[in-house]
């Protein structure tokens, strides 16, 4: 009696598998397309932010 549901079960399993693939496999990320000057600016800005954060942390102690 239950033999007619094989295709439906298979379809559900396929969708569950595809859903797991979507959730578990990370998407490739775009590399930031920066010129060398922009990259240097960004690094300098990041260094400034880190120094500022360290200064704040030291002043709180």
Residue, then its C-alpha position, 0 to 999 in steps of 0.5 A: x500500500x505504501x509503495x506509491x510514495x517513493x518518488x515523493x520521499x526522494x523529492x523531499x530528501x533531495x530538497x533537504x540535501x540541497x538545503x543543507x548544501x546551501x547552509x553548510x557550504x560557504x559562498x566564495x567572497x569577492x576580493x576587494x578591488x582596491x588600487x595600491x594607494x587605496x590599500x595603503x590608505x585602508x591599512x593606515x586607517x586600520x592601524x590608527x583605529x587599532x592604536x586608538x582602541x589600545x589607547x582607550x583600553x589603557x586609559x580605562x585600566 
